[in-house]
Amino acid sequence: MSLSVNIMTALKVAMKSKNTVALTALRAVKSAILLAQTESGAKEELTEEQELKILQKQVKQRKDSAAIFLEQGREDLATPELEEAEVISQFLPEAMSEAEVGKLVEDAITKTGAQGMKDMGKVMGIVNQVVAGRADGKIISTIVKSKLS
């Protein structure tokens, strides 16, 4: 089953169980997927990779919003954002640990023969292809910088 079919199924379940948090989160994801499909002018199916990027973006937006709300002392607004991020995260593949990402970065450095920060783009490109959305870009970037400097 494709990711969008799974999301639609979960949306129906959330409607039946009257789970408002899941309903809000899944409707936002469905909307983002439909918007991405129609951007090209024709209704085309998205690849699973594109759908995963949309989900990651949705989770990141909610986590960023929650962080801002918490900074301002608005826990009442941060809690639903974090709950929605958790609902959306259920559809993402399991995240890689920093140790696993570190090993991939070392392999990429060896493979490309990277010497310094000027080669960071090459290493990031290889690691991002292998990771395919299972690790945050910020974590990857930090690890690459520490290994190359």
Secondary structure, DSSP 8 states (H G I E B T S, - for coil): --HHHHHHHHHHHHHHHT-HHHHHHHHHHHHHHHHHHHTTSS-----HHHHHHHHHHHHHHHHHHHHHHHHTT-HHHHHHHHHHHHHHHTTS-----HHHHHHHHHHHHHHHT--SGGGHHHHHHHHHHHHTTSS-HHHHHHHHHHHH-
